[in-house]
Amino acid sequence: MQLSVLKQTLDKLDKLKFQLPNGEFVPAHFHITEVGNVTRNYIDCGGTLRHENKINLQLWVASDVDHRLNPRTVLDILQLAEKQLDCSNMEVEVEYQQSTIERYELAFDGIVFQLINTQTACLAPDQCGVPQEKPRVRVTANGLSCNPDSGCC
């Protein structure tokens, strides 16, 4: 989700809810402890120099169970961060502490913000010998079985 979309969405909400990929919700008394402009400069395994800029929101839960952030307050925080950090309309990622600090992409389903799992992947599979996965087919007594729209037939 882009920062502009997050701000537009917050402007229309009465309350905030963040849902984890497993269906559980971040406790309603969460804090936003950081808003960061995170820049990564790195070289992938194929030797290509890459750059990544994101807005990072860090959600944290403390023992103050009566604490509640409303959408307007979060919008104010984001607008201040946008000005102070000189960050334009970047992709938003969310950090949340579970067994370790986890990073999520952010989506909105019309009611709650969805924290979407992020994945690692080889960025240069042609350079480091990662074989391309072939479509899986099922062999039955009548021969091969696959969906004609899957590209395996």
C-alpha positions as CSV (number, residue, x, y, z in Angstrom):
1,M,0.0,0.0,0.0
2,Q,1.3,3.4,-0.9
3,L,1.5,6.1,1.8
4,S,-1.1,8.2,-0.1
5,V,-3.6,5.3,-0.1
6,L,-3.0,4.8,3.7
7,K,-3.7,8.4,4.4
8,Q,-6.9,8.5,2.3
9,T,-8.1,5.3,4.0
10,L,-7.3,6.7,7.5
11,D,-9.3,9.8,6.7
12,K,-12.4,7.8,6.2
13,L,-12.2,5.5,9.3
14,D,-13.6,5.7,12.8
15,K,-11.4,3.1,14.4
16,L,-8.2,1.1,13.6
17,K,-7.8,-2.6,13.3
18,F,-4.8,-4.5,12.1
19,Q,-5.2,-8.2,11.3
20,L,-2.3,-10.7,11.2
21,P,-2.1,-13.3,8.4
22,N,-3.2,-16.0,10.9
23,G,-6.5,-14.2,11.4
24,E,-5.6,-12.8,14.9
25,F,-5.8,-9.1,15.5
26,V,-3.1,-6.8,16.8
27,P,-4.4,-5.8,20.3
28,A,-6.4,-2.6,20.1
29,H,-4.1,-0.9,22.6
30,F,-1.1,-0.9,20.2
31,H,1.3,2.0,19.9
32,I,3.0,3.3,16.8
33,T,6.5,3.7,18.2
34,E,8.3,4.6,15.0
35,V,7.6,5.9,11.5
36,G,10.7,5.6,9.4
37,N,12.0,6.3,6.0
38,V,14.0,3.1,5.4
39,T,16.5,2.9,2.6
40,R,18.2,-0.3,1.5
41,N,21.1,-0.3,-0.9
42,Y,22.3,-3.8,-1.8
43,I,23.7,-6.1,-4.4
44,D,21.7,-9.2,-5.3
45,C,23.3,-12.6,-5.9
46,G,23.7,-11.8,-9.6
47,G,25.7,-8.7,-8.9
48,T,23.0,-6.1,-9.6
49,L,22.9,-3.0,-7.5
50,R,19.4,-2.4,-6.0
51,H,17.8,0.4,-4.1
52,E,14.6,0.2,-2.0
53,N,12.9,3.0,-0.1
54,K,9.9,2.4,2.2
55,I,7.9,4.0,4.9
56,N,8.1,1.8,8.0
57,L,5.5,1.8,10.7
58,Q,6.4,0.0,13.9
59,L,3.5,-1.4,15.9
60,W,4.2,-2.2,19.6
61,V,1.9,-3.5,22.4
62,A,2.5,-2.5,26.0
63,S,0.6,-3.2,29.2
64,D,-1.5,0.0,29.0
65,V,-4.6,-1.8,27.8
66,D,-6.7,1.4,27.8
67,H,-4.5,3.1,25.2
68,R,-6.2,3.6,21.8
69,L,-5.0,5.4,18.7
70,N,-7.6,6.8,16.5
71,P,-7.3,7.2,12.7
72,R,-7.0,11.0,12.9
73,T,-4.0,10.7,15.3
74,V,-2.2,8.2,13.1
75,L,-2.9,10.5,10.1
76,D,-1.4,13.4,12.0
77,I,1.7,11.3,12.8
78,L,2.1,10.2,9.2
79,Q,1.8,13.8,7.9
80,L,4.4,15.0,10.4
81,A,6.7,12.1,9.4
82,E,6.2,12.8,5.7
83,K,7.3,16.4,6.3
84,Q,10.1,15.7,8.7
85,L,11.6,12.7,6.9
86,D,11.1,14.2,3.4
87,C,9.4,11.0,2.2
88,S,7.1,11.1,-0.7
89,N,4.6,8.5,-1.7
90,M,6.5,5.3,-0.9
91,E,5.3,1.8,-0.2
92,V,4.4,1.3,3.5
93,E,5.6,-1.7,5.5
94,V,4.7,-2.6,9.0
95,E,6.9,-4.1,11.7
96,Y,5.3,-6.0,14.5
97,Q,6.9,-8.0,17.4
98,Q,5.9,-11.6,17.7
99,S,8.5,-14.3,18.2
100,T,10.9,-11.9,16.4
101,I,10.3,-8.6,14.7
102,E,8.3,-9.4,11.6
103,R,7.9,-7.3,8.5
104,Y,4.6,-7.1,6.6
105,E,3.1,-5.5,3.6
106,L,-0.1,-3.6,4.2
107,A,-3.5,-3.9,2.6
108,F,-7.0,-2.8,3.4
109,D,-10.1,-5.0,2.9
110,G,-12.7,-2.3,3.4
111,I,-12.9,-2.8,7.2
112,V,-9.5,-3.7,8.6
113,F,-5.9,-3.3,7.7
114,Q,-4.4,-6.6,6.6
115,L,-0.8,-7.4,7.5
116,I,0.5,-9.5,4.6
117,N,3.4,-11.8,5.0
118,T,6.6,-10.9,3.1
119,Q,8.8,-13.4,1.4
120,T,12.4,-13.7,0.4
121,A,13.3,-14.8,-3.1
122,C,16.3,-15.1,-5.3
123,L,16.4,-11.9,-7.4
124,A,18.7,-13.3,-10.1
125,P,17.7,-16.9,-10.6
126,D,19.3,-16.9,-14.1
127,Q,22.6,-15.9,-12.6
128,C,22.9,-18.4,-9.7
129,G,21.5,-21.6,-11.2
130,V,18.0,-21.7,-9.5
131,P,15.9,-24.0,-11.7
132,Q,12.6,-22.6,-12.8
133,E,9.7,-24.5,-11.3
134,K,7.7,-26.5,-13.7
135,P,3.9,-26.7,-13.5
136,R,2.8,-29.7,-11.5
137,V,0.6,-32.3,-13.1
138,R,-1.2,-35.3,-11.6
139,V,-0.9,-38.7,-13.2
140,T,-4.1,-40.7,-13.1
141,A,-5.1,-44.1,-14.6
142,N,-6.4,-42.1,-17.6
143,G,-3.1,-40.3,-18.1
144,L,-2.1,-36.7,-17.2
145,S,-4.6,-34.6,-15.4
146,C,-4.4,-30.8,-15.3
147,N,-6.5,-27.7,-15.7
148,P,-6.3,-26.5,-19.3
149,D,-6.0,-22.9,-18.1
150,S,-3.0,-23.7,-15.9
151,G,-0.4,-23.7,-18.7
152,C,0.7,-27.3,-18.0
153,C,-1.2,-28.9,-20.9
